[in-house]
């Protein structure tokens, strides 16, 4: 049996996977959804530690697939680097990824760092970034946008500025990088740069909210890819 550890992105919470989890359960998989949205001035390393703690609770036999959406791409790669023997596969969903020392501000286009720092200084007491409107994540349906806006929380600035700490162990774990189309950031290139298979999926950045069925199919397919390769 496969266990999916589903890690939400910035400004979100475990609820981001509420529409995907039942589909994975229906296919016979187990899920864990670590919470990175707790109040306080946390950094990327704190979040990676939260994910490592979740990984350490998995005691069942079977494959363990670590999934990171958006910002959590950096988080799950650092967590996987700390526990490489536990992870069967990494899946990034429109995920940020890079080598040791990469961060959101180093990977993002020019102007991103100034924008988030200014938002934190003016509206977040210098350390937290207020949540942007739902349409930034491609959520435009009126009901879905209201649902999302009511749940999003500020994001600590330090999560975007701290560089990842990677020993290289994560690079021994196979990975899949799902990139949504049309792309908002070069997520396909990020995946290719770290050696992952890339998979295009039509839909917005918050695809797990708007189109959970095709995303669940891709996750289930990715979880079986390693097994199929061994059988070939």
Helices and strands as residue ranges (DSSP letters): E 3-7, G 14-17, H 18-26, E 30-32, H 44-55, E 64-69, H 72-82, E 89-93, H 104-107, H 112-123, E 128-129, G 134-137, H 142-149, E 155-156, H 158-161, G 169-172, E 175-181, H 187-193, E 197-202, H 207-210, H 212-231
